Structures are given as C-alpha cells and as structure tokens.
Amino acid sequence: MTDITPLLTPVELGGLRLPNRVVMAPITRARATADGVPTELHAAYYGQRATAGLIITEGTWVGERAIGFPGVPGLHRPEQVVAWRRVTDVVHALGGRIAAQLWHAGPGSPAELSVADLRVVAADFRAAARCAREAGFDGVEVHAVGDFLLPRFLNPRTNRRTDRYAGGRLLLDVVDAVVGEWGGRRVGVRLSPYWSTTEGFVPDESTLDAYDGHVAGLAEYPLAYLHLRGPEAFDPDHTPFRRYRALFTGPLVVNLGFTRAAADDVVACGVADAVSFATHYIANPDLVARFALRHALAVGDPATYYRGGAEGYVDYPEHRPRVLSSSGSAAETTPPARG
Ligand SMILES: Cc1cc2nc3c(=O)[nH]c(=O)nc-3n(C[C@H](O)[C@H](O)[C@H](O)COP(=O)(O)O)c2cc1C
C-alpha cells in the first residue's frame, strides 16, 4: 500500500510538468531593493522552496507605471532581469520550476483610463513577459485578483464602460500580449470573484455571472492553468470551484485555506489539478516533504511578512524528522557532522 496521496502525484499544467501538485502561491514579501531589484535573499528564499511542484513568485511590476508599493520587485529593467536570472538559476539547480507573477497596481479607474492608456497596459505586460523569458522563468502568471487595475475591469460594479473595454476585454488583451511572447501553454491567469475591490465585498449574482463570462473567454486559450482564489469561508464541498470546473476544461489550480487533507480531496474528486498554498509556504520551506512524511506544519509570524530582511524570510528551518529506531521507539535524527 502506498501512502502517496493525489496531491503528491505528478501532473502536467499545459507545458509545465510538475512532480507534485503542491504549488507555492504568489506571496508579496517586500524584500526587494528600493529600485525593485531582487537580492541574494530572494535566491535563498525561493531555493529553499524548490521542491514545490511549481513556485509562483510574488507579484512583480510589469513597468514603472504599474508600481504600487515599496519593496516589491519589478521585471522590466535590465538589472532586474539579471537579478531574477540568479533566482531562477538557483531554483533550477535545485530541481524546481518557477513562474513569474506579473502585476499592475497602477492608478486609474475604468472610467478614467483612455484607450491609449489601456494599450500601454497590455504593452507593459508584453514587455515584462519578454523579460521573464530572458530571466529564465518557466512561465508567467497574470495577476488579476484584488484591488488592482485588471480586476477593476472584471467587476461589473466597477467597470461601467460601454466601449471595447466593457466586460473582460482588457484581461484578454493582456493575455494575448503575454501569450504572444510565451505561447499559451506556459501562461497562467489568477482570478477571483471573491477577492475584490471593496472591503467586506461579497459577490452578487451579476459579479458571478460576469466571471463565468471571463472564465469562458479564457477557456478559448490553451493556458497552462487557471488559478482560482476561493471565498474566505472555506467550503469543504468545493462548490465555488465546481462552477469553474464546468466552464474551463484546462488545468485548474485552487487556493485559499486548504489543509493537506482538503487539498487531497479537491484533487481526488477531480475539481482541481493542483492546490496552491501561501501562508503554509511562508513558514514551511519543505512543505512537500512535510506533507509526504505527515509531519507537523510550522506557523509563520505575520509581523515579519512585509518587514524586510532575513528574519521571518529565510530562517524558517526544515523539519527534522523523528524516525523509528530498530527498537521501534521514536528518535530525533541528528544532522551529519560538518567539516
Ligand atoms: C503575505 C501575503 C502576501 C501575498 N501576496 C500576494 C501576491 O503578491 N499576489 C497574489 O496574487 N496573492 C498574494 N497573496 C494571497 C495568497 O496568494 C493567497 O491567495 C492567500 O494567502 C490564501 O492562501 P492560503 O490560505 O494558502 O494562505 C498574499 C498573501 C499573503 C499572506
């Protein structure tokens, strides 16, 4: 009998072949330089997590106009490409796969932005997608969740336009631009009708209907995957994700609040192809090993999430397993002597 559960079996997401279905979700950690350049700490942090089936980086700015917060890296200037190359080289040397999450937090509402502005948005995504190739990434993910430029256009409450940019056109223009650089099978898209532009927002039927249309539009592309973030209240029957499984035939990655058991279940019942974890990955660099060996998970310190520096970033230890001795009693393993 094997103890290897569905989450720990290989899967193909478009053109990406993963040895397991444990995905590291995008996690902003605010450790880049003031110029938005990743550092050696990024290489260590992502390298520690290289056993993930797929790492999705923290959101990275697609251009100067996209910048929203300090400490977040960019992927649009040559020195950023060089620094990211160091990160991807380390992850690849350790056997991992890594996709860059492309993010635009620029100002402006759907009512304010001109057609020319929106063409520039798609062009910035395209240029960053090209930079991601030069930096050695295995793919890219379009960030279209939260209170940012793309999701403002996806929600009918915030997008009242009646021109070309009514509905989901801006997202599809961005996907066209990115697919133009990569081909669709290396491009993922992250969506959520539940994580929105207004505090305490609960999507009404018109929002859910609009997202049905967006997902159906994306189903026309041979995407690597659709990455869905579910509602804050975890549903053990996975009902919110089933709605999109029926609309999108490509690979689905699901997120928010999953335990190992719930992740196994959502894969076993065929609703999702992989599951992404954010908070667990902050404190458990060896999350795949902990799942495989059924070891306890560590809990991260939220005070260090965005604080900068090595503390709370690259100093979460790997779990030291307890093994059974020949007498059958549990014993702590000792690390091999150095030197
Ligand atoms: C510190 C922190 C930073 C995050 N940064 C991003 C980000 O850059 N891009 C993104 O799409 N989601 C981001 N998220 C959301 C996570 O990817 C994920 O959706 C959320 O934490 C729920 O997953 P979990 O239950 O596994 O933690 C962030 C979450 C946390 C806690």
The ligand as a Gaussian input file, in Angstrom:
#p B3LYP/6-31G(d) Opt

LIG

0 1
 C        1.896000      37.975000       2.959000
 C        0.997000      37.690000       1.785000
 C        1.313000      38.226000       0.532000
 C        0.529000      37.931000      -0.597000
 N        0.906000      38.399000      -1.840000
 C        0.218000      38.044000      -2.945000
 C        0.685000      38.401000      -4.254000
 O        1.738000      39.024000      -4.444000
 N       -0.087000      38.027000      -5.319000
 C       -1.258000      37.333000      -5.164000
 O       -1.912000      37.020000      -6.169000
 N       -1.698000      36.947000      -3.937000
 C       -0.969000      37.272000      -2.846000
 N       -1.394000      36.832000      -1.599000
 C       -2.564000      35.947000      -1.484000
 C       -2.095000      34.483000      -1.410000
 O       -1.505000      34.076000      -2.649000
 C       -3.262000      33.520000      -1.107000
 O       -4.302000      33.739000      -2.024000
 C       -3.827000      33.672000       0.310000
 O       -2.823000      33.821000       1.287000
 C       -4.706000      32.470000       0.687000
 O       -3.978000      31.248000       0.578000
 P       -3.545000      30.407000       1.888000
 O       -4.822000      30.072000       2.606000
 O       -2.804000      29.218000       1.404000
 O       -2.682000      31.327000       2.704000
 C       -0.628000      37.117000      -0.457000
 C       -0.947000      36.593000       0.806000
 C       -0.150000      36.844000       1.905000
 C       -0.499000      36.229000       3.252000

